[in-house]
């Protein structure tokens, strides 16, 4: 099954993930991801979009352990506004 609201992003972490532990046992991590838009010409100015990435559970713990500011990160998920 293909989810209509699926995105794949590749960019650099703008900060170390911040992790939060809740009393109910859930874990949440979040960080900002900088994704450069493709350039129309080689000399075009670089445009960067920023996304706030939110991870839960085991993925949050793994992100907290391995992702550092400037790390190249690939994310597959969905957009929420």
N, C-alpha and C positions, 0 to 999 in steps of 0.2 A: 504494500500500500504506500502511495506517495502522498505526503502531507503537502498541501498547497502552500503553507507558510513555512517553508524550509529555506534557510540561508547557510551558506558556507563562507567563512571569512578567514583570511590569512593576513596577519599583521604583526605588529610589535606591541608588547605589553607596555603601557605607559606608566605603570607602577607595580610594585609587588602586590600580590593579592592580599586583600584584607579578609580575615576569617572571623566568623562569629559562631559561637556555640550556643544553642538554645536549651532551655531546661527540659524540653520534651525529647532531647537527644538528637535533634536535627542539626546539621552543619551547613553553613552557607559561606561561600567565598565570592568576592566580586573584585573586578579590576577593570580598567579602561584599556581598550584595544585600538590602536591607530592603524587604519587601513588606507594605503595610498590608492587613489583612483588611477586607472590606466591613462597614460598620456596620449593625446591625439597626435603629437609630433615629438621627436626626441628633445627638442629645446623648449617644450611647453613647461609652464610652471607646475610644480607638484602640488596636488590638492589632496588633503588628508581628511578622511571622515573618522570620527571617534564613536566607538560603541562601548556601552557599559555591559560587561559580561557578568552574568550571575550563574553560579554553579552550586549544586546541592549535593549533600551526601558524600559518597566516596570520591566523586569527581572534584568536589571542593577541597577535600583533603589532599588529593594528588596535585591539584593546581597549587595549593599553598606550599607544597614541598618542592615542586620543580620549576614553577614559573617565577622569574625574577624580572625586574624592570629591564626592558630592552629585548627580552626573549622573543624569538619568533614563535608565534602561536597560530595553530589552525583550530577553528571552532566550527561545529555544525550544530545548528539549533533553530530556534524560531524567533521572530521579532515580536516584541511587545511594546506598545506605546503607552 
